Amino acid sequence: MLVALDIDGTLMSYDQELSEDVRDAVAGLRAAGHHVVLASGRSLIAMTPVAEILGIDRGWVVASNGAVTARLDPEEPDGYALEDVVTFDPGPALRLLREHLPDARYAVEDVGVGFRMNELFPDGELDGVHRVVEFDELWSGEVTRVIVRSPGSTSEEFHELVEHLGLDDVTYAVGWTAWMDLAPLGVTKATGLELVRRALHVQPHRTVAVGDGHNDVEMLQWAARGVAMGHADAAVQEAADEVTGTIDDDGAADVLRGLLP
């Protein structure tokens, strides 16, 4: 099987804790010969430490909401090899968003390095090297991802703003009330996972996915068995085939254990 797993709110608590039950369940699946693929909105350099904690030193990861797909390999200089990177010109979206959210913080991802941003983000929110640049330097080249952080905005306001602005050349996902990710048009976790599935020659009916956020909806619909966490909101649960326990209940561990004989 190919088992795709979101990280934050699914495997790892919002306090960045990962339970022994989850670790044991992941190890059991891998020992049984199944492919455990981490699929996250995190950047690649923020995912590799989680893979290490889980004991995954070889395999595939889907990062940046599907824009970056990599193969973990300890023999590579960085511990991974990039297999697919999808980019877009962030300039039009950034200029348009800045008009309506002038006080927001904006960042673009430099794969494997960190982020360029117009203002520093709070400690712990982004990994890697952080470089503050002039706003127009954010679109000096194509990027995999744009992050918009606007503490004064709500999830609903973000959705309304994007619909009003007609950002039809990007895919967007609202994470929490102050956070929005923009990706290349049509790119989601599901598109990255489909690339991995084909590379691994796993049949579509042998796919499972577990997640809790709006950026997991396409992934849950893509999988033959999509499982939403118990604390996910209604839209995410409706996209899934079933619902497990919450992150506090180690709901993901229950699902993973159930996949073993």
Disulfide bonds with the S-S distance in Angstrom:
none
